[in-house]
Amino acid sequence: MALVRILVDGYSLLHNWPELAPGKPRFSAAAREELIHQLTLYRDAIGTPITIVFDGANAEPRKAAVESTPELEILYSRVGQTADDIIERVTHRMRPFGEVLAVTDDFAERDTVIAMGGMASSCLNFIQTVESTLAELKDDIKSYNRSERNRFKRPK
């Protein structure tokens, strides 16, 4: 089955990516916005929709600088609900359409997603994938720009 969506436990990923928004608290709006920015670039590179789920108790979704879109959804759990609850629910609802990939370091959550027919990734593995993909994209763009610049140079 095809991968139809990547579900990210936002705070789990933030806690494992210290290079993102260095010096900022992991629950801060600045750290969340930098994570959203990096995952937007990644989504643009791979074309698979991403849903980032934050536990709502520590976030103020009304102050988010980035708007949620169908390609990059940003969700906040309600009081009494966790990001894991939302990830499990979405995994179950997406099953008829294809597989989902859940990104979390919660072993029980990964086991639950796999039991429901989804796939799971540790945060470190996902971070390495994102960084590798974005580095390849940067190299491809640099190479393309160089070839285009050479193509339009005037002969001496």
N, C-alpha and C positions, 0 to 999 in steps of 0.2 A: 504494500500500500504506500501511497505517496505521503510525504510529510506535509501537513496542511497548516500547521501553526506551531510556533515555539512559545512555550509558557515559561516565564521567568519569575522566580521568587526574588523580587527586587532587593530586599534587604539581605538575603542570603548571598546574592551575587555581590552586592556592595561591600559586605564584610570580607569577602575574599579577593577584592580588587583594590588594594591600598594605593596603587598608582593613580587611580581615578580620584580626582579632587583631593590631592594631598593636603593634609592639615585641616581638612574639613571633617566635622563629625559625620559618621556614617548615616545618621538619621536626618541630616540637614537637607534643606531644599537644594543647596548647591551640589551636594553629592548625588542626589536623585536626578537633577537636571543633566549632570555630566554623564551619568549612566544612560539616561534616555538619549542623549546626543550620540554616544558611541553605538548604542543599539539601533538607532535610526540609520547611521552610516552602514552598519552591518546588514540591516534589512534591505537597504537600497542595493547592496552588493549581491545578496543572495536571492532576493525576491520572495522569500517566505515571510508571511505575516508573523508579527511578534506581539505577544501580550505580556506586559510587565505588571506584576501584581505586588502591591505594597500592603503591608499590614496597616490598616487605617488608623490605629491608635496613635501612631507616631508621626503621622503626616497630615498636612493641611491641604487637601486636594483643591480647594478653592483658590489657592495661591499659586498653583502650578503655572509655570511660564510656557509650558509646552502643551499644546492641545492634543488630545487623543484622536486617532484616526483609525479607520478599519485596518490599515496596514500596520500601524503601531499603536496598539491599544494600551492605555495606562489606566489601571484599575486600583482602587483602594478598598480594602475590605471594610465592612461595617463593624461597629462595636460588637464584640462577642463572636466575631468571625475572623478567621485567619486567612492568610494568603494561600495556605495549603488547602483549605476548604474550597476556595475558588478554583484553584488548579485542578482539584479532583472533579469538581462539577463540570468544568469546561472539557476535561479529558473525556468524561462520560458522554457529554453532549456532542462532541466532535467525532466520536467513534464511527458513525455511518459515513463520514466524509473522508476519512483517512487517519493517519497517525499523527499524534502530537509528540513533541519533545519537551519534557519538563526539565528545567534547569534549577537544581537545588542541591544543597548539601545535607538535607534531611533524608537519612537512609530510609526511614519508614515511608516517607512521601514518595521517594523514588520507587520503592517496592510496590506501593499502591498503584501508581501510574502504570508501571509495567504489568501488573495484574489486570488492569483495565484495558490492556492492549496498546498502550502508548510506549514511548521510549523515554529514557532518563539519562541525564548527564550531570556529572559533578560540576561545581562552579569552576574549579581550576581547569578542567578539560574544556569547558565552554569558553573561558577567557582566552585560552591558548588558540582555540579555533577562531574566535573573533579577531584577535590580534594578527594571526597569520593571514586571514582573509583580507583584512584591511591593509596589511603591508603589501600583499600581492596586488591588490587594486591600485595602491599608490604607485607601485612599480610599473604596472600596466599603463596607467595614465601618463607617467613620466616618459615612458618609452614611446607612446603614441604621440605625445606632444613634441618629442624630439624628432620623430619621423616626419610629422607635419611641418615643423619648422624647417627641416632640411629640404623638404619637397618644394617649399615656396621661396627658398633663397635664390637670389639673383646670381647668375653666373658672373664671374669676375672677368 
